[in-house]
Amino acid sequence: MSGAFIVPAKQVQPGTQLVCDGGFTCLADGQQVTVQASRGGSLYVPCDCGQHDLEGQLDMAGENYIGFMLAGDA
């Protein structure tokens, strides 16, 4: 894989395909996941624990998701 595991939040919506880095205990290194939305509209990806909310992956500025890259960039 090439590139950094950082995705601009504005590029992520339900249906977006992401690839995980190795920093998750509930997702495998290099695992491809599809972003989904809860009824309340928050974004998450399915994981071994049920769902991993993407809000916790936002950088301090709230502009980028850390630990993922777009599947097309992998």
N, C-alpha and C positions, 0 to 999 in steps of 0.2 A: 504494500500500500504506500501511496505517496501523500504528501501534504500533512497538514496539522489537523488534529481532532478538535476543530472549532467550526461552528456553523452559525452564521448570522441568523438571529431569531426571526427576522422578517422573511427568511427563505423557508421557514418550517411551518407546515400546516398539516391537517389530517391527510394521510395518504403519502406524505413524504417518506422516502426510504433513507434510513440512516445506518451507519456502521459504527459500532461501539469500539472504544479503546479498551485496554486491559485493566482499567481502574474500577470496574464494577464487580461486586460480589454476586449480583443477581443476573448478570449478562456476560456472555463469553467474549473474550478478546476477538474482534473481527466479526462478531455476530451482526447480521443485517436484521433490522427491525423496521416496522411500519408505524409511523406516528398515528395516534388516535386521539380523539377528543372525548372528554367526559361530558355528561349531561350539562354540567355547569360551564363547559367550554375550555377547561384547562387541558393542556396537552400532556400526553404520556405515551410510553411504549410498553408493550407487554414484556414481562420478565418472569424469572423463576418464582418471584414472590407475588405475582399477580400483575401489578403495574408499577412502573417507575415514572414518577412525575417529573416532567422536564423543567419545571420552575426551579427546582433545586440545582439544576445544571447551569443556570444563567450566571454570567460573570457579574462582577460588582456593578457595572453600568447597566445591566439588564439588556444588553444588546446581542450577546452571543451565547450559544450553548457550548459548554466545555465537555469534552469526553466523547464527542460524536463528530462524524464527517458525513457529508452527503454521499450516498452510495455511488453516485456517478463519479465522484472524485477519488474513490478508493482504488 
